[in-house]
Amino acid sequence: MSATTDTSSEMPGGRFAARHRFQTRYIYIGLLIAFLAFITLFPLGMLVYGSFHTGSPSSPESVVSLDGYRAVFSAGNLEILWNTLYIAGVKSVFSLLIAAFLAWIVARTDTPMRGLLEVLITLPFFIPPILTAMAWSLLGNAQTGPINMLWRSLTGSSEPLIDVYSTGGVIWHMMQYAIPFMFLFLVESFRRMDPSLEEASRMCGASRMRTLRGITLRLMIPVMATVFTLSFIRGMESFESPLFFGTPAGVRVVATEIYNAINQDFTPNYQFATAIAIVVMGLMLLLLLAQRAIIGGRNYQTVSGKGYRPGVMALGRWRWATFAFCLLFFFLSVVLPVGQLFIGSFYKYIGFYDTKFLTLEHYRNVFENRAMWDSVLNTMILGLGGATLTMLLGSMVAYISIRTRWHGRRLIDFMAWLPWLMPGIVLGVGFLWAFAYLPGPITIYGTLWALLLAYIAICMPLGVNAMSTAFVQLSVDLEECSRVHGASFLQTMSRILIALAWPSFAIGWLLCFFVVMRELSASVLLYSVGNEVMSVEMLKLWENGRAEEVCVLSMFMILLVVAFRGIQIFVTARRTKLTQ
């Protein structure tokens, strides 16, 4: 086969075909690099530019100044940075402990119904944070919250049991999403660990707890460091929790300061918003370097070439305690908030739960409100389009990074992963500046294209990761056979690689759709009147005191979550069955 290929390349037609393929390849690479640079490097560069210039984007009166950085490093704003680091750190530590315990229960014990528990534990990750934030602001209100009202009626105490409008409330709500996020990574790592390592420890006289501390958890350091870093970054960018629970209590963090500097101040302070965004990205970069220093140079290999089954620990009567602990997490993170939204949608006034106040008026208002239906349509368009484009581009990036030695592949891979360092609200600020400096007739800001580009940038690392793991498992022979029979690069990608990796593509697509549906921090900066998405529309309704209609709209969003989550579980189960 190789001889035939070499001979054909020496013929005039063969040389022309080879030169044509070479030129086409670099056209594809050039276009991909240009697009990735536009959605990552361009907004990042405009962030840096904006941090050194006064005035608003494209303002003719803008001058070079360091006032933004002086403001960031003032005493008051340094406290804001510390609050952000403290909340993200505390949330990540406690979430890691609970997530690791839940993952250990599901993967390494004989707890009943572990398959069902895994689904229930991960469900909070797919529910948009704005929904549970609104629910807990009603549930945990110190004066009128149902939890505190029940507490007072049972104990006669005048003090509330909980108050979500506090630093603790911010951390508690953020943990509800951090725990399932970490669990998704940790549970598979527990399953892949060779039990012979733990068995050797037990044979040498170590107790189960010492084996857990000295062997199991030490071997989990790389994945734990990774998920801690990712969770910390997500904590730094968290917007909904500080907005709902921190702002009323005077707890200020970076995300809400950026939002207030642009949307709430009488004169938008773009320079301060961009300067503090640059500082936050610098802190995240230092965190990544620290993570590499922790795990670098050590050997943590736990998966060998030998066949094995993950060790399952018999808990005896304690298995029902671990089962109850998993259900308790599901109850607190899903049942309580969703139940509050469901009940609230049927009462005329939230907090007055008397049968005489039952009504369907809020449902009628929602179904008759054109703006709400426009937001649903916009969300579906952006979700379907954004998820599809992200996975197609992610497949291209993953292919170039994993299956080729092309020049420029490292740059492509770097740009695709860069958004991990750019929180949603930071990316939104960068796009604000970037769109303002687009030349001539190119108008993106104020259209759905602005939101679509931001969503693609936010979801790109997820799409690349999903397809990279799939392409690694495919034999190169399949691709070479397709090319030998005359298929082009795009034909090979679509008919061979993506077709064989379709389950991973579908799962990645669904995850991207969930990200688009729940995204608020970038959306709240880039939307315009008439182009609202569901998360923005619910925030506007909440701020206007229409909490009951928010409950109705949230029920519609939760139905979407359940439907698409069911599809994802089906696709995942089918993929597992096909690969067995």
Secondary structure, DSSP 8 states (H G I E B T S, - for coil): -HHHHHHHHHSHHHHHHHHHHHHHHHHHHHHHHHHHIIIIIHHHHHHHHHHTB-SSTT-TT--B-SHHHHHHTSHHHHHHHHHHHHHHHHHHHHHHHHHHHHHHHHHHB--TTHHHHHHHHHHHHHS-HHHHHHHHHHHT-TTT-HHHHHHHHHH--SS-S--SSSHHHHHHHHHHHHHHHHHHHHHHHHHHS-HHHHHHHHHTT--HHHHIIIIIHHHTHHHHHHHHHHHHHHHHH--HHIIIIITTTT---HHHHHHIIIIISSS--HHHHHHHHHHHHHHHHHHHHHHHHHHTT-------SS------B--TTHHHHHHHHHHHHHIIIIIHHHHHHHHHTTBSSTT---GGGB-SHHHHHHHH-HHHHHHHHHHHHHHHHHHHHHHHHHHHHHHHHHH---TTHHHHHHHHHGGGGS-HHHHHHHHHHHHHT--TT---TTSHHHHHHHHHHHHHHHHHHHHHHHHHTS-HHHHHHHHHTT--HHHHIIIIIHHHTHHHHHHHHHHHHHHHHH--TTHHHH--TT---HHHHHHHHHHTT-HHHHHHHHHHHHHHHHHHHHHHHHHHHHHHHHH-
